Amino acid sequence: MAEKVDVCIIGGGVVGLFCALEQVKNGKVVRLIDKLYTGSSRYNMGEIVLKGLPESIAEFAQFSQNQWLHAAEGFGKSLGYEPHAYARFSLKGGDVEKLKKEVETERALGFEVDFIDDPELIHEKLDLKLVAEEVNAIKYSADEGAIDTSKALDGLRQMIIQSGVRIWGSDSVEIIETEGKRLKKVITDTGEECEADNFIFATGVWSGTLLGKVGESLPIRPARVHVLQLIPTGIMPSCILNSGEKYGNILVKSQPNGRVLVMYTASMDPAQATWSTEEDIEVIAWMRRRAGQMVKSLENAALRSVNVVTTAITPDKNPYVGAIEKYENLYIAAGMNGKSYAYAAGAAKYLGLLIRGEKSTFSDETLQAIKPSITRFK
């Protein structure tokens, strides 16, 4: 016999967990189904960087950041938010003028951000005398942040379990039954059945597969993302480092344990537009060289580990958050373009309002920018 709940959430990464927390806080009985119990977003860099986001979704990201900042007051538990400065690099041969224009645009939007091309000032801002010689300019912001992803996911999971959310871990949804314009039931590969009044798909790149099971589709593609853990040979800056590359970004974040995470977003890299999570040896070698060109302490850094995940990329780089038009009780929060930590709390809040039939607190411009429909691209 199928169990019956108010809301069935498919996907147990940071987005699905925030959605579960929002629903249970509002009195809903919730089932969360996750095929990866640890959550794939555990390997995300967790950066919360508002600068450079499209203006249409700035308030959406700002809401999410505030939820992380005030987690202790709002949820009774710190969720691993760490204040960080942020420096976007222009390496030798890079487009310095493009970086300067980014700064001008963001200042016009009211952000406090600096363009610095004086080597001594770069060293001063980064509190580091070992910036590689290839760095010839930076865009610098003092008030960004990042999440300790393991602490966040473990904390969220603990909170929702204590709140009564039911979790099926290591389960994959195989069958979705519909009845007219409503989803009725999902059946997992282990034979578990769940009926619900409302369903939320929060499964990243796999959301396309789930939508296909109910005759729906949204433009979404995968990007293979490599995350390296390196052991530096010397001191590292505390800020998040970003180097804009031809097909994506290289991000560098120091960890409290003295190790360093290096991620290649690969959002526009045709060679990484794959579902595969196999390691690309050439990309790993290139990432290590590029990191060494950013910070001297990474020139000969030892490779500690490699994690490979896939992120969901949408045509306009904005997420899909909202109701699926074809069905009365189906909602989606996917296509985060590698920024799931920047959008998770906002996605959960908006879907909570929709399911409860309450008026949205977000602007019409924002809602159009995240609307899960191909009409937004026309």
Buried (B, 14 or more C-beta within 10 A) or exposed (E): EBBBBBBBBBBBBBBBBBBBBBBBBBEBBBBBBBBBEBBBBBBBBBBBBBBBBEEBBBBBBBBBBEBBBEBEEBBEBBBBBBEBBBBBBBBEEBEBEEBBEBBEBBEEEEBEBBBBBEEEEBBEBBEBEBBBEBBBBBBBBBEBBBBBBBBBBBBBBEBBBEEEBBBBBBBBBEEBBBEEEBBBBBBBEEEBBBBBBBBBBBBBBBBBBBBEBBEBEBEBBBBBBBBBBBBBBBBBBBBBBBBBBEBBBBBBBBEEEEBBBBBBBBBBBEEBBBEEBEEBEEBBEBBBEBBBBBBBBBBEBEBEEBBBBBBBBBEEBBBBBBBBEEBEBBBBBBBBBBBBBBBBBBBBBBBBBBBEEEEEEBEEEBBBBBBBBEEBEE
